[in-house]
């Protein structure tokens, strides 16, 4: 027989808390992607992985199961298959991370955005219905195909919008409104899929296997929320993209000054300087002769240029002496007759 399905068993506290967690995960994911766009290499990969955990883990998966805390079916207990529930969390993180990497390394091209949005949206929808399949109850569950198709379409549109936000929204003043929009999209997709469910309780209630929500989901969601808060503190303490750009410009200016100071300084002669007085330029153009130094010039030494050591003596060859008669020695005086 058909049974009454309640989505707000605890009032509006569960949908409100689910929406808040979705907005927090989306906000943190947008901040992390902004940091990723301003980084390179391994740092960029780490920021994108953190964004995948924030959006896929906190913004989607935690939101889904917080909303499921208010889901009840009259006439049967609801328990959860632990392995399938854990797999659904991994699926959410992996598909969101794949979409982020496609868009981030796709150069902002429209094809990469649409492909990443389609893949991420289908993955989020798969996570949602896998989490629904992980519920164990003494009832038969069926779905309205039209509403299911609508929920998948909402998931694809929401994922594409979220990936577009990761490319365009970088300033903190715009991240908050974008996160609010993403939270509405994720919550709308979830509750659209939930309203597609039709439950028929078995006539004979059997033993329902699995873990209770309070025993399994609450500790797991607490751990993921703590991880999210830790990453939030990391991104708050990290410099923003504008601060990174300012630091890069400052480093470039300092490097330019260091290279300029390392170049040798060439002195400009006074005669070539345009600031020198005419008298100084005229004096600088006169030739300068070194004063003669006694004993500084040796035989055959002309200096760096003629006249460097004063007037040079003329080296003219001495006239040849007249031939002397044989037998007459130099310096012998002729004898006079008596």
C-alpha positions in Angstrom: 0.0 0.0 0.0 1.1 3.6 -0.5 2.4 5.4 2.5 2.7 9.0 3.4 6.2 10.4 2.8 7.4 13.3 4.9 10.3 15.4 3.8 10.3 17.8 6.7 9.9 15.6 9.7 11.8 18.0 12.0 10.3 21.1 10.5 12.2 23.6 8.4 15.4 23.1 10.4 16.7 20.4 8.2 16.2 22.2 4.8 17.5 25.4 6.3 20.6 23.7 7.7 21.1 21.8 4.4 20.9 25.1 2.5 23.4 26.8 4.8 25.9 23.9 4.4 25.5 24.0 0.6 26.2 27.7 0.6 29.2 27.3 2.8 30.7 24.6 0.6 30.0 26.6 -2.5 31.5 29.7 -1.1 34.6 28.0 0.0 34.9 26.2 -3.3 34.7 29.5 -5.2 37.4 31.0 -2.9 39.7 28.0 -3.5 39.2 28.1 -7.3 40.1 31.8 -7.2 43.3 30.9 -5.4 43.9 28.1 -8.0 43.6 30.6 -10.9 46.3 32.8 -9.3 48.7 29.8 -8.7 50.7 27.6 -10.9 52.0 24.0 -10.8 51.4 21.9 -7.8 49.8 24.7 -5.8 47.1 25.1 -8.4 46.3 21.3 -8.3 46.0 21.4 -4.5 43.7 24.4 -4.6 41.5 22.6 -7.2 41.4 19.4 -5.1 40.3 21.4 -2.1 37.6 23.1 -4.1 36.3 19.6 -5.3 36.1 18.5 -1.6 34.3 21.7 -0.6 31.8 21.8 -3.4 31.3 18.1 -3.9 31.7 17.0 -0.3 30.2 19.8 1.7 28.1 21.7 -0.8 26.4 18.7 -2.3 26.9 15.5 -0.4 26.6 16.8 3.1 23.7 19.0 2.0 21.9 15.9 0.6 22.2 13.8 3.7 21.3 16.7 6.1 18.1 17.0 4.1 17.6 13.3 4.3 17.6 13.5 8.1 14.1 15.0 7.8 12.9 12.3 5.4 10.5 9.7 7.0 8.1 7.1 5.7 5.1 6.0 7.8 5.2 2.3 8.6 8.8 1.5 8.2 12.3 2.3 9.5 15.0 3.8 7.3 18.6 2.6 7.4 21.5 3.2 5.2 23.9 0.9 3.4 27.4 2.1 4.6 29.5 1.2 1.5 27.0 2.7 -1.0 26.7 5.9 1.1 30.5 6.2 1.2 30.7 5.6 -2.6 28.2 8.3 -3.2 30.4 10.8 -1.4 33.4 9.7 -3.5 31.3 10.1 -6.7 30.3 13.6 -5.7 33.9 14.7 -5.1 35.3 13.0 -8.2 32.8 14.4 -10.7 33.0 17.9 -9.3 36.8 17.7 -9.3 36.8 16.5 -12.9 34.6 19.4 -14.0 36.8 21.9 -12.2 40.0 20.6 -13.8 38.3 20.6 -17.3 37.2 24.2 -16.9 40.4 25.4 -15.2 42.8 23.9 -17.8 40.4 24.4 -20.7 41.4 28.1 -21.1 37.8 29.3 -20.4 36.6 27.9 -23.7 32.8 27.3 -24.1 33.2 23.7 -25.1 35.2 22.9 -21.9 32.5 24.7 -19.8 29.6 22.9 -21.4 31.4 19.5 -21.3 32.4 20.0 -17.7 28.9 21.1 -16.7 27.3 18.1 -18.4 29.7 15.7 -16.8 29.4 17.2 -13.4 25.6 17.5 -13.6 25.2 13.9 -14.5 27.6 12.9 -11.8 25.7 14.9 -9.2 22.5 13.4 -10.2 24.1 9.9 -10.0 25.3 10.7 -6.5 21.8 11.8 -5.5 20.0 8.7 -6.7 22.9 6.4 -5.5 22.4 7.9 -2.1 18.6 7.3 -2.4 19.3 3.7 -3.4 21.5 3.3 -0.3 18.4 3.7 1.9 17.0 0.4 3.2 13.4 0.2 4.2 10.6 -2.4 4.2 8.9 -0.9 1.2 9.1 -0.7 -2.6 10.4 2.5 -4.1 9.6 3.8 -7.6 10.2 7.1 -9.4 8.3 9.4 -11.7 10.5 9.5 -14.8 9.3 13.0 -15.8 10.3 14.5 -12.5 13.6 12.5 -12.6 14.4 14.0 -16.0 13.6 17.5 -14.6 15.9 16.9 -11.6 18.8 15.8 -13.9 18.3 18.9 -16.1 18.4 21.0 -13.0 21.6 19.3 -11.9 23.3 19.9 -15.3 22.2 23.6 -15.3 23.3 24.0 -11.7 26.7 22.4 -12.4 27.3 24.5 -15.5 26.4 27.7 -13.6 28.7 26.7 -10.7 31.6 26.1 -13.1 31.0 29.4 -14.8 31.1 31.1 -11.4 34.5 29.5 -10.8 35.8 31.1 -13.9 34.3 34.6 -13.6 33.8 35.2 -9.9 37.1 36.1 -8.1 36.3 39.0 -5.9 35.0 38.3 -2.4 32.2 40.7 -2.8 30.7 38.6 -5.6 31.6 35.2 -4.2 28.8 35.4 -1.5 25.9 36.1 -4.0 27.2 33.4 -6.3 27.4 30.9 -3.4 23.8 31.7 -2.5 22.7 31.0 -6.1 24.6 27.7 -6.1 22.9 26.7 -2.8 19.5 27.3 -4.3 20.4 25.3 -7.4 21.7 22.3 -5.4 18.8 22.3 -2.9 16.3 22.6 -5.8 17.8 19.6 -7.6 17.7 17.6 -4.4 14.1 18.2 -3.4 13.0 17.8 -7.1 14.5 14.3 -7.1 12.9 13.6 -3.7 9.5 14.5 -4.9 9.9 12.0 -7.8 9.9 9.2 -5.2 6.9 7.0 -4.7 7.0 4.6 -1.7 4.8 1.5 -1.2 5.2 -0.1 2.2 5.2 -3.9 2.4 2.3 -5.6 4.1 4.6 -7.5 6.4 7.3 -5.4 7.8 10.6 -7.2 7.8 14.0 -6.6 9.4 15.7 -3.6 7.9 19.4 -3.9 7.6 22.0 -1.1 7.6 23.2 1.7 9.9 21.1 4.2 11.6 21.5 7.8 10.4 22.5 9.1 13.8 25.1 6.4 14.2 26.7 6.7 10.7 25.8 9.9 8.9 26.3 12.4 11.8 29.9 11.4 12.5 30.8 11.3 8.8 29.2 14.7 8.1 30.9 16.1 11.2 34.3 15.0 9.9 33.7 16.5 6.4 32.5 19.7 8.0 35.6 20.0 10.1 37.7 19.5 7.0 35.8 22.2 5.3 36.3 24.6 8.2 40.0 23.8 8.2 40.2 24.7 4.5 38.2 27.8 5.1 40.8 29.0 7.6 43.6 28.2 5.1 42.0 30.2 2.4 41.3 33.1 4.7 45.0 33.2 5.8 46.3 32.8 2.3 46.9 35.9 0.2 44.2 36.8 -2.4 44.8 37.1 -6.1 45.3 40.8 -6.0 47.8 40.5 -3.2 49.7 37.9 -5.2 49.8 40.2 -8.3 51.0 43.1 -6.1 53.8 40.9 -4.7 54.8 39.8 -8.2 55.0 43.4 -9.4 57.1 44.4 -6.4 59.5 41.5 -6.9 59.8 42.4 -10.6 60.7 46.1 -9.7 63.2 45.0 -7.1 64.8 42.6 -9.6 65.0 45.4 -12.2 66.7 47.7 -9.7 69.2 45.0 -8.7 70.2 44.4 -12.3 70.5 48.1 -13.0 72.8 48.6 -10.0 74.9 45.6 -11.0 75.9 47.2 -14.4 79.3 49.1 -14.4 79.1 52.9 -14.4 81.0 54.5 -17.2 82.4 58.0 -16.5 81.7 60.6 -19.1 84.7 62.8 -20.0 84.4 66.5 -19.3 85.0 67.3 -22.9 82.0 65.2 -24.0 79.7 66.2 -21.3 77.0 68.6 -22.4 76.8 70.1 -18.9 80.5 71.2 -18.8 81.3 74.9 -19.1 82.9 76.1 -22.4 86.1 77.0 -20.7 86.3 73.5 -19.2 85.6 71.9 -22.6 88.3 74.0 -24.2 90.8 73.2 -21.5 90.0 69.6 -21.7 90.7 69.6 -25.5 94.3 71.0 -25.1 97.1 68.5 -25.4 98.9 67.8 -22.1 102.6 67.2 -22.1 104.4 65.5 -19.3 107.2 67.4 -17.7 110.7 66.1 -18.4 112.1 64.0 -15.6 115.9 64.0 -15.3 117.3 60.6 -16.0 114.0 59.2 -17.2 115.0 59.2 -20.8 117.6 56.7 -21.9 119.3 56.3 -25.2 116.8 55.4 -27.9 113.8 56.1 -25.7 111.3 58.4 -27.3 108.4 58.2 -24.8 104.9 57.5 -25.7 105.0 60.3 -28.4 107.6 62.6 -29.7 108.3 65.4 -27.3 106.9 63.6 -24.3 110.1 64.3 -22.3 110.8 67.7 -23.7 112.9 68.8 -26.8 114.9 66.0 -28.2 118.5 66.5 -29.0 119.3 66.3 -32.7 121.3 63.2 -33.5 123.3 64.3 -36.6 126.2 62.2 -37.7 129.6 63.8 -36.9 131.7 64.7 -39.9 134.3 62.1 -40.7 137.9 62.9 -39.6 140.5 63.4 -42.4 142.6 60.5 -43.2 145.8 60.5 -41.1 149.2 59.7 -42.4 150.4 56.3 -41.6 152.5 56.2 -38.6 151.0 59.2 -37.0 149.0 58.4 -34.0 146.0 60.3 -32.8 147.1 63.1 -30.6 150.8 63.2 -31.7 152.1 66.7 -32.2 154.3 67.4 -35.3 157.9 68.2 -34.6 159.3 71.6 -35.7 162.6 72.0 -37.3 165.4 73.5 -35.3 
